[in-house]
Amino acid sequence: MKIKQQIIFTSILLLASILFFGISSIDITIQDHFFYPNTHTWYLDKNMEPYHFLFYTGIKKLLIFIAICFLLTFIFLRKHPLIQSYKQGILIVILSAIFVPVIVGALKKTTNMPCPKDEIHYGGDYPRTAVWESYDEPYTSKKHIACWPAGHASGGFALMSLFFLFKRKRNRYLALIFALVIGWSMGNYKMMIGDHFFSHTWITMLLAWLIILLLQFNITYFYENKDEKE
């Protein structure tokens, strides 16, 4: 599938997913498996180790370290023949590490969607709602919340940009599988502690891939036109 077709397909799938999860109860069905109503606790306590380190603080630091390594390599070793041959892919990885979390984080701040632990169904204060709906009184006066889409997993899904770093098909798909494992591990952890629904992580994955595709398209276009002018 060509890049433009991938962008269109991913955009349609993203919109369809938002609509589907907004009108269905699949999130509740999945999330109920991680909640114990008798004790009002989640499958994992958010401070329980080593899970908190492995899937939250530790993995965040590792992803930041990886992004910094790519950035420093691009800046200080950019004239090396090997780096030159991979420069477009490296740039896509760097920009993805920046734009994916930033865009997802900006959406989180504006959508005002509750986490599972915030919903009445799980003992919280907020009613079940879709992202396009507004709260009625008295909920409009409550504090702003930011749980949609999943911000934590966005850093893991930004690694899907590694798909465009490698040249061999096998390596590309291995990199994509690796990124999906990281992203979903981070997302599943957040589900188990009551911070996110399945849809939050699914939407983040699709949004991250769409951002990466747009970056790949524009960076490729830039370099192609640059080479033509030279």
N, C-alpha and C positions, 0 to 999 in steps of 0.2 A: 504494500500500500504506500503510495507516495505521501510526502509530508503534508501537503495541503489536504489530502483526503483523510489523513490521520487526525489533523486538527479539526476538521468538520465532524468526523465520527466521534471523537472524544468530546467535543462540545455538545453534541446531541445526547450522548450517553450521560454526560454530567447533568444536563437539564432534566433528562428523563429520570435520573436517579433522585434528584432533588424532589421532583414531583411524586415519585413512587414512595419514598420514605416519608414524605409529608402527609400522605393520605392513608398510609398503611400502618399496621401495628407491629410490623416485623421487628422493629427496634426493641419494643417492650418484650416480645417473645424471646428474643435472644438475651436481653439484659437480665431477665428474670432468673436465668441460670447462674448468675453471678451474685445474686442477692439472697440473703437469709432473713425472711420477714420475722421469724420468731425471735431472733437476737438483734434484728435491725443492723446487721453487719454485711460487709461485702466479702467476696471470695478471698481477697487479700487486703490487709491493712496497708494504707499508703506509705507508712513508715517502716514496714517490715523489711528486714534485710535478709539475704543479699539482693532481693528483688528491686528495692528502691534504687540501689546503686547500679545494678546491672541494666535496668530498663528505664531509668530516669536520669539521675545525676551523672553516672558514669558514661552512658551512651551519648549524652549531650556533649560532654567534654571531648569525647572521642571524635564526634562529628565536627566539632569546631576545630579540633587539631587537624583533621584530614583536610578541611577547607583551607586552613592557613598554609598547610604544606603545599597544596595545589597553587595557592596564590603566590607564595614565595618562589616556587619553582618557575611559575610563569613570568615573574618579574626579573629574577636574577639569572635564570638559565635559559631565557627565551631565545638566545642566539645559537644554542646547542642544536645540532642537526636533528637529534631525536625529538627534542621539544618542538622544533619547527614542524616536524611531520605530524605532531599531535596537537598543534596549537589551537585549532578550532575546538576539538573535543575538550581540551583543558579549560578553555574559556567558557564553554557551555557548563562544565561542572562548577566552576567558580561562581558564575552568575546564577546558576540554579541554587547553589548553597545560600545565596543572598536573597534572591527574589521569591523563592518558594516560601520560606518561613515568614518573610516580610508581608507578602500578599495574604497568606493565610492568617497571620496575626492581625492584619488590618481588618479582615472580614470578621474575625472573632470579636473585635471591639465594636462593630456596628450592628451585628445581627441580633444581639441580646437574646440568645437561646440558652435554655437551662441545661446543666449537666444532669445525668440520671439522678444523682444524689440530691439535686435541687427540686426534682419533680415530686408532686404530691403522692404519686404512686409508690415512691420509695421513701416517704416521710419528709419530703421537702416542702417548700412553700409555693412552688410554681405549677401551673396546670400544663398539661400536654399541649404543645402548639407546633405549628409548621413555621418554617422560616419566613414565609410571606405574610403571616398573620400578625396582628397587633394584640397586645394584652388589654383586657378590660379592667375596670376598677375592681378591686383595690390594687391589682398587680402593677398597674402603671406607675404607682408611687414607690415601688420597691427599688432596691439598688440595681444598677445595670450589671448583667452577668454576661460572661463571654465563654461559651462552650462549643460554638459551631463555627467553622469546622474544627477538626482536631489539630491544634497547634503543635503539640509535642511530636507527633508522628511526622510532621511536615519535613523535619530535618532528615529523617530516615528516607522518606520518599524522594527527597531532592537527589539522593544517590542514584535514582533511575537515570539521571543524566549520564552516568557512566556508560550507558548503552551507546552513546554517540562518541565516546572516547576511543573505544576499541574498533579495529578494522575488520577482524575476523568475525563471521556470523556467530560461531560457537561462543567466543569470548563475550560478544555483545549480550547474548541471552543469559550467559552465566552471571554477568554483571547485573542484568535486570532482575534475575531471580534473587541474587544476593540483596539487592536494594529492597525488593518486596518483602523478603524475610525480615530485614531490619525494621522497615516501616511498620509491618504488621505486628512484630514483636512489641514495639513501642506502643502501638495502638491497642493491642490486646491487653497489655498491662494496665493501660488507662481504663479499659472496660472493666477489668477485674477489681479495680478500686473504686468504681462508680463515677469516674470523671468523664467518661464519654460513652455514647452509644456506638453500635456498629456503623451506622450510617455516617457518623462524624468522621471516622477513619476512612471509610469508602470514598466519601466526597473529597477528602484531603488527597487521597491517592490520585483520583481523576483530575483534580485541579492541579496537582503538582505535575502530572504528565502533560497536561495541556500547556502549562507555563514552560516546561522544558521543550516541548515541540515548537512553541512560538519563538523561544530563544534560538533553537537550532535553525529554524527557517530564516530568521533575521540575520544571524551570524554567518550562515552560509551565503546568503544574498550579499552581505557586506563584503566578504572576502572574494566572492566571484567578481563583483564590480570593481573591487580594488585591483585585482589581478588584470582585469581587462584594461583599466586605465594605465597600469604600469607597462 
